[in-house]
Amino acid sequence: LAPAPPLTARAAQGLAALSTTLAASLLPSLSAAAGAGKPPQHKGGQHTAMLFRCRVLVAAARRAHPLDGRSGGAAEALLAEELRFERLLLSLPSGTLPSAVAASPPAIHEAVLRGLASRHPGLRAAAVEALREFGVAGAGGGATGHTGYAMPPSTLGRAAVALLSLMDGEVDREALDAAKRVTLSLLHADGGQRPIFWLRTLGDVVQEVVRSEAELRGSNRGDDEEAGGEEGSGWDQNASGLPTVGGDDEDEEEDRKRQKEAQLEAEENAKWAHVAPRWQTRLYAAECVRRLLDVADHSAHYDLTLAREETERQGGSGERLVLHLGRLVSVAFTVATSRIEAMRPAGVLMLLDVVERFAAAPDPDYQGHLLLEQSHAQLGAALRPCFGPEADPSLTASGAALLARYLLAISTTSGGIQVDPAAIRKLLALLTKRLTPAALAAISYPALSDAAATMVRTTSLRAAAALQAAAAREPEARAELCKQMQPSLVDLRSCWMGLLRDHAALSIAGRAAKGYVPHLYVQGAATASREHLEHAAPLVFEAALSMVATPEWVAGRGGGGGGGGGGG
């Protein structure tokens, strides 16, 4: 094919598609032979020879229309077909893939990166699917065993950044969902090994940080990444199996034209280099950070002493999240205080995840203090808007859960931790000021359903119940919390009893009896409110039970306080 006249775009695409289809028909035979224990016949076997010819044909078709800016969509379609061919080869069992058939892995990796940044939908889709195979294999999660195709960490990092950039501009819903699934696959496969890289990459998207190409490539690049960096350096050379012919070289004039076109394309791309990612992409990156906390499950990630000892033994900067707690809190705080209201609940939930995992982590540099206390200012600043009059219901609900969990962490003297009464008083006031019968009745969201108000009431009462129950279990260790909770207990008792009555009324037959006046919901939203009441009732019951035989349990019983007050 090399000395033949150039193939037309349509002929080249047909040749590549036919070769890929033919190769797909050969793979079952090779796989069956490998499963039966027969030798793979890398030399002289008919199937192997035919597979090699298909490889050459696909490379010939793509070489006829290189990515030089003049082939229109034909070059992108041909590159997509070649990526599909390489994915087919990965379906062979390990050891059955002839070395003569396989292309240069670095060149394939560069083609995947190029495809992720392409404007051609088919090429982007093929690159995403190829990245699923090569990237997960590189992260240690591949099942095929073709480790030679695995992406090295530096290339995998660039691919992760390219995936997030692709999501930012992708308009096709199916392609966007596929990119998200591949990102999660890479995160699950590689996040446990390199959590700091993922925290930095995802944090940059959340915080709208733009890094240069040199930073993305990294300062420690492997030799296997050096090849295939530019068009013609690996992908179009002899590694593809196509013989080199002297007549294929362009003259100097053509080379200058290509350089000029490449320069214009680079200038066009530079115009968009500093455009901030869409808020949907930032929100997805924030959710991936939360998933990263689940993936990084080693105990050293959440113990500063263990992390430092590990770093001293192994050297390096350390791959434990606790060593980068400040960055983790900063990313979550950025989302929680975003200008985009839809992002804020996710940021508060991310802070809740951080507090859950670092709640008991002591600060070895300051005896009697917790690591989380270093982030007290950011946590307080993120919590205050959650209880404002204009706060969204989901933000208030998540804020109540965060406040309760953080207060439980800093209000105990167990382990010799010192308690700051002022910090407890200020945070507790955010919650208890709206937990009186009158304040709960005033909560309303006219633009939303009535169930939204019920959700806010029940989650706030549940958060206060968690504090009271913990204080009752450990009265000595949480003496300061008991003291700070005491002035609000009478009102809380009335509100908790109202919640338990509502829960009992709806639990009898799925709806309240005729004539029953609800405390925390309206009759029209009974079905939607039942789930919120069921979630809060067990902890509220424990908190109310802990008040029995205390002065607050009988205080004000004869006053007939409204909105759920009274209640023998």
C-alpha positions as CSV (number, residue, x, y, z in Angstrom):
1,L,0.0,0.0,0.0
2,A,2.9,2.4,0.6
3,P,3.7,3.2,-3.1
4,A,0.1,3.2,-4.1
5,P,-1.8,6.4,-4.9
6,P,-3.1,8.1,-1.7
7,L,-6.4,6.7,-0.4
8,T,-9.5,8.9,-0.4
9,A,-11.0,9.7,3.0
10,R,-13.9,7.4,2.4
11,A,-11.8,4.6,1.2
12,A,-9.4,5.0,4.2
13,Q,-12.2,4.9,6.7
14,G,-13.7,1.8,5.0
15,L,-10.4,0.1,5.0
16,A,-9.8,0.8,8.7
17,A,-13.3,-0.2,9.7
18,L,-13.1,-3.5,7.7
19,S,-9.7,-4.3,9.2
20,T,-10.9,-3.7,12.7
21,T,-14.0,-5.9,12.1
22,L,-11.8,-8.7,10.6
23,A,-9.5,-8.5,13.6
24,A,-12.5,-8.8,16.0
25,S,-13.5,-12.0,14.2
26,L,-10.0,-13.5,14.8
27,L,-9.8,-12.7,18.5
28,P,-12.1,-15.5,19.7
29,S,-10.0,-18.2,18.0
30,L,-6.8,-16.8,19.6
31,S,-8.5,-16.6,23.0
32,A,-9.9,-20.1,22.8
33,A,-6.5,-21.5,21.9
34,A,-4.9,-19.7,24.8
35,G,-7.6,-21.0,27.2
36,A,-7.0,-24.6,26.0
37,G,-3.3,-24.3,26.7
38,K,-2.2,-24.3,23.1
39,P,0.8,-22.3,22.1
40,P,-0.1,-18.8,20.8
41,Q,1.8,-19.4,17.5
42,H,3.3,-16.0,17.4
43,K,5.4,-17.0,14.4
44,G,3.8,-18.5,11.3
45,G,0.3,-18.9,12.7
46,Q,-2.4,-17.9,10.2
47,H,-4.4,-15.9,12.7
48,T,-1.4,-14.1,14.0
49,A,-0.3,-13.2,10.5
50,M,-3.7,-12.0,9.6
51,L,-3.9,-9.9,12.8
52,F,-0.6,-8.4,11.9
53,R,-1.8,-7.5,8.4
54,C,-4.9,-5.9,9.9
55,R,-2.7,-3.8,12.1
56,V,-0.7,-2.6,9.0
57,L,-3.8,-1.8,7.1
58,V,-5.2,0.3,9.9
59,A,-2.0,2.2,10.2
60,A,-1.8,2.6,6.4
61,A,-5.3,4.1,6.3
62,R,-4.6,6.6,9.1
63,R,-1.2,7.5,7.6
64,A,-3.0,8.5,4.4
65,H,-4.8,11.2,6.3
66,P,-2.6,12.5,9.2
67,L,-3.8,15.0,11.8
68,D,-2.3,18.0,9.9
69,G,-5.4,20.2,9.9
70,R,-6.2,19.6,6.3
71,S,-8.0,16.3,6.4
72,G,-11.1,17.6,8.1
73,G,-12.9,15.0,10.2
74,A,-11.4,12.1,8.3
75,A,-8.2,12.1,10.2
76,E,-10.1,12.1,13.6
77,A,-12.3,9.3,12.5
78,L,-9.3,7.2,11.4
79,L,-7.5,7.8,14.7
80,A,-10.7,6.8,16.5
81,E,-10.7,3.5,14.5
82,E,-7.1,2.8,15.4
83,L,-7.9,3.3,19.1
84,R,-10.7,0.8,18.8
85,F,-8.3,-1.6,17.1
86,E,-5.8,-1.3,20.0
87,R,-8.7,-1.9,22.5
88,L,-9.5,-5.1,20.7
89,L,-5.9,-6.3,21.2
90,L,-6.3,-5.8,24.9
91,S,-9.1,-8.3,25.0
92,L,-6.6,-11.1,24.2
93,P,-5.3,-13.0,27.3
94,S,-1.9,-12.1,28.5
95,G,0.9,-13.7,26.6
96,T,-1.1,-14.2,23.4
97,L,-0.4,-10.8,21.8
98,P,2.5,-10.9,19.3
99,S,5.0,-8.2,19.8
100,A,5.0,-7.5,16.1
101,V,1.3,-6.7,16.2
102,A,1.4,-4.4,19.2
103,A,1.9,-0.7,18.6
104,S,4.1,1.6,20.7
105,P,2.3,2.1,24.0
106,P,3.7,5.6,24.5
107,A,2.4,6.5,21.0
108,I,-1.0,5.1,21.9
109,H,-1.2,7.0,25.1
110,E,-0.4,10.3,23.3
111,A,-3.1,9.5,20.8
112,V,-5.6,9.0,23.7
113,L,-4.6,12.3,25.1
114,R,-5.0,14.0,21.7
115,G,-8.4,12.3,21.3
116,L,-9.6,13.6,24.6
117,A,-8.9,17.2,23.5
118,S,-10.4,16.7,20.0
119,R,-13.5,18.5,18.7
120,H,-14.5,15.3,16.9
121,P,-17.3,13.5,18.9
122,G,-16.3,10.0,17.6
123,L,-12.7,10.5,18.5
124,R,-13.5,11.8,21.9
125,A,-15.7,8.8,22.6
126,A,-13.1,6.4,21.4
127,A,-10.4,8.1,23.5
128,V,-12.6,7.9,26.6
129,E,-13.2,4.1,26.1
130,A,-9.5,3.6,25.4
131,L,-8.6,5.5,28.5
132,R,-10.8,3.1,30.5
133,E,-8.6,0.2,29.4
134,F,-5.2,1.7,29.4
135,G,-5.7,4.0,32.4
136,V,-7.2,1.5,34.8
137,A,-4.5,-1.1,33.8
138,G,-1.9,1.6,34.6
139,A,-3.4,2.2,38.0
140,G,-3.3,-1.5,38.8
141,G,-6.9,-2.3,38.1
142,G,-6.7,-3.9,34.7
143,A,-7.9,-7.4,34.2
144,T,-6.2,-8.2,30.9
145,G,-2.6,-8.4,32.1
146,H,-1.1,-6.4,29.2
147,T,1.0,-4.3,31.5
148,G,3.0,-2.9,28.5
149,Y,-0.1,-0.9,27.6
150,A,-0.5,0.5,31.0
151,M,-0.2,4.3,31.4
152,P,2.6,5.5,33.6
153,P,1.6,7.7,36.5
154,S,2.7,11.0,34.8
155,T,0.6,10.2,31.6
156,L,-2.3,9.0,33.7
157,G,-2.2,12.4,35.5
158,R,-2.4,14.3,32.3
159,A,-5.3,12.0,31.2
160,A,-7.2,12.8,34.3
161,V,-6.8,16.5,33.7
162,A,-7.9,16.0,30.1
163,L,-11.0,14.1,31.2
164,L,-12.1,16.9,33.5
165,S,-11.5,19.4,30.7
166,L,-13.6,17.2,28.3
167,M,-16.5,17.2,30.8
168,D,-16.4,21.0,30.9
169,G,-17.1,21.3,27.2
170,E,-19.0,18.1,26.4
171,V,-22.6,18.6,25.2
172,D,-23.6,15.0,24.5
173,R,-25.2,13.5,27.6
174,E,-24.0,9.9,26.9
175,A,-20.4,11.0,26.3
176,L,-20.5,13.1,29.5
177,D,-21.7,10.2,31.5
178,A,-19.1,7.9,30.0
179,A,-16.4,10.4,30.9
180,K,-17.7,10.5,34.5
181,R,-17.7,6.7,34.8
182,V,-14.1,6.5,33.5
183,T,-13.0,9.2,35.9
184,L,-14.5,7.3,38.8
185,S,-12.8,4.1,37.6
186,L,-9.5,5.8,37.5
187,L,-10.1,7.3,40.9
188,H,-11.0,4.0,42.5
189,A,-8.0,2.2,40.9
190,D,-5.4,4.9,41.5
191,G,-6.7,7.0,44.4
192,G,-5.5,4.7,47.1
193,Q,-1.9,4.7,45.6
194,R,-1.7,8.5,44.8
195,P,-4.3,10.3,46.9
196,I,-2.4,13.6,46.9
197,F,-2.2,13.7,43.1
198,W,-6.0,13.3,42.9
199,L,-6.5,15.8,45.7
200,R,-4.4,18.3,43.8
201,T,-6.0,17.6,40.4
202,L,-9.6,17.7,41.7
203,G,-8.8,20.6,44.0
204,D,-7.5,22.7,41.1
205,V,-10.8,22.2,39.2
206,V,-12.8,23.1,42.3
207,Q,-10.7,26.2,43.0
208,E,-10.3,27.1,39.4
209,V,-6.5,26.8,39.3
210,V,-4.9,26.7,35.9
211,R,-1.6,24.9,35.6
212,S,0.9,24.8,32.7
213,E,1.5,21.8,30.5
214,A,4.9,21.4,32.1
215,E,3.4,21.2,35.6
216,L,0.9,18.6,34.3
217,R,3.6,16.4,32.8
218,G,5.5,16.5,36.1
219,S,9.2,16.9,36.7
220,N,9.8,13.1,37.0
221,R,8.8,11.7,33.7
222,G,9.5,8.1,32.8
223,D,11.3,7.0,29.6
224,D,8.2,5.2,28.4
225,E,6.4,8.6,28.2
226,E,9.1,10.2,26.1
227,A,8.0,8.6,22.8
228,G,4.9,9.7,20.9
229,G,4.7,13.2,22.2
230,E,4.2,14.8,18.8
231,E,2.5,13.7,15.6
232,G,4.9,11.5,13.8
233,S,7.3,10.9,16.7
234,G,5.9,7.5,17.6
235,W,2.4,6.9,16.3
236,D,3.2,7.2,12.5
237,Q,6.6,5.6,12.6
238,N,7.7,2.0,12.2
239,A,6.3,1.0,15.6
240,S,2.9,0.8,13.7
241,G,4.3,-2.0,11.4
242,L,4.1,0.1,8.3
243,P,7.3,0.3,6.2
244,T,8.9,3.6,5.7
245,V,9.1,5.0,2.2
246,G,11.3,8.0,1.3
247,G,8.6,9.6,-0.8
248,D,6.4,10.0,2.2
249,D,8.4,13.0,3.5
250,E,6.9,16.4,2.9
251,D,9.1,19.1,1.3
252,E,10.2,22.1,3.2
253,E,7.3,24.3,2.1
254,E,4.8,21.7,3.4
255,D,6.6,21.6,6.7
256,R,6.4,25.3,7.1
257,K,2.7,25.2,6.3
258,R,2.1,22.6,9.0
259,Q,4.1,24.6,11.6
260,K,2.1,27.7,10.8
261,E,-1.2,25.7,11.2
262,A,0.0,24.3,14.4
263,Q,1.0,27.7,15.7
264,L,-2.5,29.1,14.8
265,E,-4.2,26.2,16.6
266,A,-2.0,26.8,19.7
267,E,-2.9,30.5,19.7
268,E,-6.6,29.6,19.4
269,N,-6.4,27.1,22.3
270,A,-4.5,29.7,24.4
271,K,-7.5,32.0,24.2
272,W,-9.5,29.5,26.2
273,A,-6.7,28.3,28.6
274,H,-7.8,30.5,31.5
275,V,-11.6,30.1,31.2
276,A,-13.0,28.9,34.5
277,P,-14.6,25.5,34.5
278,R,-18.4,25.3,34.6
279,W,-19.9,25.0,38.0
280,Q,-21.3,21.5,37.1
281,T,-17.7,20.3,36.5
282,R,-16.5,21.9,39.7
283,L,-19.4,20.2,41.6
284,Y,-18.5,16.8,40.1
285,A,-14.9,17.3,41.1
286,A,-16.0,18.1,44.6
287,E,-18.0,14.9,44.7
288,C,-14.9,13.0,43.5
289,V,-12.9,14.4,46.5
290,R,-15.6,13.0,48.8
291,R,-15.2,9.6,47.0
292,L,-11.4,9.9,47.5
293,L,-11.9,9.9,51.2
294,D,-13.6,6.6,50.9
295,V,-10.9,5.2,48.7
296,A,-8.1,6.3,50.9
297,D,-8.9,4.0,53.8
298,H,-5.5,3.3,55.3
299,S,-5.3,4.4,59.0
300,A,-2.1,6.4,58.3
301,H,-4.2,8.8,56.2
302,Y,-5.9,10.1,59.3
303,D,-3.1,9.9,61.9
304,L,-0.4,12.5,61.7
305,T,2.1,10.6,63.9
306,L,1.8,7.5,61.7
307,A,2.1,9.5,58.6
308,R,5.2,11.2,59.7
309,E,6.9,8.0,60.8
310,E,6.0,6.4,57.4
311,T,7.4,9.4,55.6
312,E,10.7,9.3,57.6
313,R,11.1,5.6,56.8
314,Q,10.3,5.8,53.1
315,G,11.5,9.4,52.3
316,G,9.7,11.8,50.0
317,S,6.9,14.3,50.7
318,G,4.4,11.7,51.9
319,E,1.2,10.4,50.3
320,R,-1.1,10.6,53.3
321,L,-4.0,12.9,53.4
322,V,-3.4,14.1,57.0
323,L,-0.2,15.8,55.7
324,H,-2.4,17.8,53.4
325,L,-5.4,18.4,55.7
326,G,-5.1,22.2,55.1
327,R,-5.6,21.7,51.4
328,L,-8.5,19.3,51.9
329,V,-10.3,21.7,54.2
330,S,-9.6,24.6,51.8
331,V,-11.1,22.7,48.8
332,A,-14.2,21.9,50.9
333,F,-14.5,25.5,52.2
334,T,-14.3,26.8,48.6
335,V,-17.3,24.8,47.6
336,A,-19.2,25.5,50.9
337,T,-18.9,29.2,50.4
338,S,-19.2,29.3,46.6
339,R,-21.1,32.0,44.8
340,I,-23.1,29.2,43.2
341,E,-25.8,28.3,45.7
342,A,-26.3,24.8,44.2
343,M,-22.7,24.0,45.2
344,R,-22.8,25.0,48.8
345,P,-24.5,21.9,50.3
346,A,-21.9,19.6,48.6
347,G,-19.2,21.7,50.2
348,V,-20.7,21.4,53.7
349,L,-21.1,17.6,53.2
350,M,-17.5,17.4,52.2
351,L,-16.5,19.2,55.4
352,L,-18.7,16.8,57.3
353,D,-16.8,13.9,55.7
354,V,-13.5,15.5,56.7
355,V,-14.7,16.0,60.3
356,E,-16.0,12.4,60.5
357,R,-12.5,11.1,59.6
358,F,-10.4,13.5,61.5
359,A,-12.6,13.9,64.6
360,A,-10.4,11.9,66.9
361,A,-7.0,12.9,65.4
362,P,-4.8,14.6,68.0
363,D,-2.3,17.3,67.1
364,P,1.1,15.9,68.1
365,D,2.6,19.4,68.0
366,Y,0.2,20.9,70.5
367,Q,-0.7,18.6,73.4
368,G,-4.3,18.6,74.3
369,H,-5.6,19.8,71.0
370,L,-7.1,18.3,67.9
371,L,-5.9,18.7,64.3
372,L,-9.3,20.0,63.3
373,E,-8.9,23.0,65.6
374,Q,-6.4,24.4,63.1
375,S,-9.4,24.7,60.7
376,H,-11.8,26.1,63.2
377,A,-12.1,29.5,61.6
378,Q,-12.9,28.0,58.2
379,L,-15.5,25.6,59.7
380,G,-17.1,28.4,61.6
381,A,-17.2,30.6,58.5
382,A,-18.8,27.8,56.5
383,L,-21.4,27.1,59.2
384,R,-22.7,30.6,59.8
385,P,-24.4,31.0,56.3
386,C,-26.1,27.6,56.8
387,F,-28.4,29.1,59.5
388,G,-29.1,32.4,57.8
389,P,-32.7,33.4,56.9
390,E,-32.0,33.1,53.2
391,A,-30.2,29.7,53.4
392,D,-31.5,26.9,51.1
393,P,-33.2,24.0,53.0
394,S,-30.6,21.5,51.9
395,L,-27.8,23.8,53.1
396,T,-29.4,24.2,56.5
397,A,-29.9,20.5,56.8
398,S,-26.3,19.6,55.9
399,G,-25.1,22.5,58.1
400,A,-26.9,21.1,61.1
401,A,-25.3,17.7,60.7
402,L,-21.9,19.3,60.3
403,L,-22.3,21.5,63.4
404,A,-23.4,18.6,65.6
405,R,-20.5,16.4,64.4
406,Y,-17.9,19.1,64.9
407,L,-19.2,20.0,68.3
408,L,-19.1,16.4,69.4
409,A,-15.4,16.3,68.3
410,I,-14.3,19.4,70.2
411,S,-16.5,19.1,73.3
412,T,-15.0,16.1,75.0
413,T,-12.0,15.9,77.4
414,S,-11.3,12.3,76.6
415,G,-7.7,11.7,75.8
416,G,-6.6,14.8,77.6
417,I,-8.2,17.2,75.0
418,Q,-8.8,20.7,76.2
419,V,-12.2,22.2,75.6
420,D,-12.8,25.8,74.5
421,P,-16.0,27.0,76.1
422,A,-16.3,30.1,73.9
423,A,-16.1,28.0,70.7
424,I,-18.8,25.6,72.0
425,R,-21.1,28.5,73.0
426,K,-20.8,30.3,69.7
427,L,-21.4,27.2,67.6
428,L,-24.2,25.9,69.8
429,A,-26.0,29.3,69.6
430,L,-26.3,28.9,65.8
431,L,-28.4,25.8,66.3
432,T,-30.4,26.4,69.4
433,K,-31.6,29.9,68.5
434,R,-34.0,28.4,66.0
435,L,-35.1,25.4,68.1
436,T,-37.9,26.9,70.1
437,P,-41.6,26.1,69.3
438,A,-42.2,29.6,67.9
439,A,-39.0,29.6,65.8
440,L,-39.7,26.2,64.3
441,A,-43.3,27.2,63.4
442,A,-41.9,30.3,61.6
443,I,-39.7,28.2,59.3
444,S,-41.3,28.4,55.9
445,Y,-40.2,28.1,52.2
446,P,-43.0,29.4,50.1
447,A,-41.2,28.7,46.8
448,L,-40.6,25.1,47.8
449,S,-42.8,22.2,49.1
450,D,-44.0,22.1,52.6
451,A,-41.8,19.0,53.1
452,A,-38.7,21.2,52.8
453,A,-39.6,23.0,56.0
454,T,-40.2,19.7,57.8
455,M,-36.8,18.5,56.7
456,V,-35.1,21.6,58.2
457,R,-37.0,21.2,61.4
458,T,-36.3,17.5,61.9
459,T,-32.7,17.7,60.9
460,S,-32.1,20.6,63.3
461,L,-33.9,18.7,66.1
462,R,-31.9,15.6,65.4
463,A,-28.6,17.5,65.5
464,A,-29.5,18.9,68.9
465,A,-30.6,15.4,70.1
466,A,-27.2,14.0,69.1
467,L,-25.5,16.5,71.3
468,Q,-27.9,15.9,74.2
469,A,-27.5,12.1,73.9
470,A,-23.7,12.3,73.8
471,A,-23.7,14.6,76.8
472,A,-25.9,12.2,78.8
473,R,-23.7,9.2,77.9
474,E,-20.5,11.0,79.0
475,P,-21.5,13.7,81.6
476,E,-18.0,14.0,83.0
477,A,-16.1,14.1,79.7
478,R,-18.7,16.5,78.2
479,A,-19.4,18.6,81.2
480,E,-19.0,21.8,79.2
481,L,-21.5,20.7,76.6
482,C,-24.0,19.8,79.3
483,K,-23.6,23.2,80.9
484,Q,-24.1,25.0,77.5
485,M,-27.1,22.8,76.6
486,Q,-29.0,23.3,79.8
487,P,-30.6,26.7,79.1
488,S,-32.2,25.4,75.9
489,L,-33.4,22.0,77.3
490,V,-36.9,23.2,78.2
491,D,-37.6,24.4,74.7
492,L,-35.9,21.4,73.2
493,R,-38.0,19.1,75.3
494,S,-41.2,20.6,73.9
495,C,-39.9,20.4,70.3
496,W,-38.7,16.8,70.7
497,M,-42.0,15.7,72.2
498,G,-43.8,17.3,69.3
499,L,-41.6,15.4,66.8
500,L,-42.3,12.1,68.6
501,R,-46.0,12.7,68.6
502,D,-46.0,13.5,64.9
503,H,-44.0,10.3,64.2
504,A,-46.3,8.2,66.3
505,A,-49.4,9.7,64.6
506,L,-48.0,8.9,61.1
507,S,-46.8,5.5,62.1
508,I,-50.2,4.1,63.1
509,A,-51.8,3.8,59.7
510,G,-49.6,5.9,57.4
511,R,-51.5,9.0,58.2
512,A,-52.6,11.0,61.2
513,A,-56.0,10.5,62.8
514,K,-58.7,12.8,61.9
515,G,-58.6,16.0,64.0
516,Y,-54.9,15.6,64.9
517,V,-53.0,18.9,64.7
518,P,-49.3,18.3,63.5
519,H,-46.4,20.1,65.2
520,L,-43.7,19.9,62.5
521,Y,-45.6,19.2,59.2
522,V,-48.8,20.1,57.4
523,Q,-51.4,17.6,56.4
524,G,-50.8,18.0,52.7
525,A,-47.2,17.0,53.0
526,A,-47.7,14.1,55.5
527,T,-46.4,11.4,53.1
528,A,-43.2,13.3,52.2
529,S,-42.6,14.3,55.8
530,R,-42.9,10.8,57.2
531,E,-39.4,9.8,56.0
532,H,-37.8,12.8,57.7
533,L,-39.6,12.1,61.0
534,E,-38.6,8.4,60.9
535,H,-34.9,9.3,60.4
536,A,-34.9,11.7,63.4
537,A,-37.2,9.8,65.8
538,P,-34.7,7.2,67.3
539,L,-32.1,9.8,68.3
540,V,-34.7,12.3,69.5
541,F,-36.3,9.6,71.7
542,E,-32.9,8.8,73.3
543,A,-32.3,12.5,74.0
544,A,-35.8,13.0,75.5
545,L,-35.4,9.9,77.6
546,S,-32.1,11.2,79.0
547,M,-34.0,14.2,80.4
548,V,-36.4,12.2,82.5
549,A,-35.9,12.9,86.3
550,T,-34.1,16.2,85.5
551,P,-35.5,19.6,86.5
552,E,-35.9,20.5,82.9
553,W,-38.2,17.6,82.3
554,V,-40.9,19.1,84.5
555,A,-40.1,22.7,84.1
556,G,-42.9,24.8,82.5
557,R,-45.4,21.9,82.3
558,G,-48.3,24.0,83.5
559,G,-47.5,26.9,81.1
560,G,-49.0,25.3,78.0
561,G,-46.2,26.4,75.7
562,G,-47.4,26.4,72.1
563,G,-46.3,24.5,69.0
564,G,-45.7,21.1,70.6
565,G,-45.3,22.3,74.2
566,G,-46.9,20.7,77.1
567,G,-47.2,17.1,77.0
568,G,-47.7,14.8,79.8
